[in-house]
């Protein structure tokens, strides 16, 4: 069982029309965030089926998928690692975590980040020092910064909000709307768990929020409360 077996199977499922659509959807034009990415044209459910079939693929072989030029190969590799990270055993989770960070520059679009980092990075760090997330947040690299933010979803699910708030603060002045959306989304997730904690954070920081981040964060508020924050 090799990465090439997986790639051949993915290529056989490809859809050229969808591939053209995905090139537009994932902003692959010159100067766009997904510049130069190439697609086979598979749906995520198709890739999940393939990832499950090859769930026992070695970490080394999976790494070759994650480094592939085709977007779907990278995502399928990340799905395999995400599945493997659920297995019991600290050594196993650390192995996948280390491989992931070593290959973070191949985790280079929002779907790749969002699908993989909560389960691989966030879950691994639940009971560990989380300083690596602050290092990622301070990197001058869009996808490392999004990994830092979205990984905190694993903490939010455990009612741990401090890192979400602190990383959000670090990223509030970011220029890119993909970071604004990530910040707002994670804050909205906090609000689902603890509305008071979100409101306290907004009370202190709403005036600094990019509009996109603020709109995402307050999406579930009552209309009057949304208006209050949007008018600040």
RAMORA-V641796 format. One line per field, one symbol per residue. ss: DSSP state (2 for helix, 1 for strand, 0 for the rest). psi: psi as a letter, one per 40 degrees, with the letter a starting at -180 (. if undefined). burial: 1 if it has 16 or more other C-alpha atoms within 10 Angstrom, else 0. Layout:
BEGIN
ss->???
psi->???
burial->???
END
This chain:
BEGIN
ss->0022222222220002222222222000000000000100000222222222200000222222220001222222222222222000022222222222220222000222222222222200000000222222220002222222222022220000022222222220000022222222222222222022222222222222002222222000002222222200
psi->hiddddddddddeihddddddddddegeiheidfheiiidfiiddddddddddfeehiddddddddeidhddddddddddddddeeiihdddddddddddddfdeegfidddddddddddddddedfihedddddddeifhddddddddddedddddefhedddddddddedeidhdddddddddddddddddgddddddddddedeehidddddddedeiidddddddde.
burial->0010011001100100001001100111000011001111110000110110011010100111111101111111111111111000000011011011100101111101110111111111100001001101110001111111111111110001101110111011010001111111111111101000111001000100111111111100000001001000
END
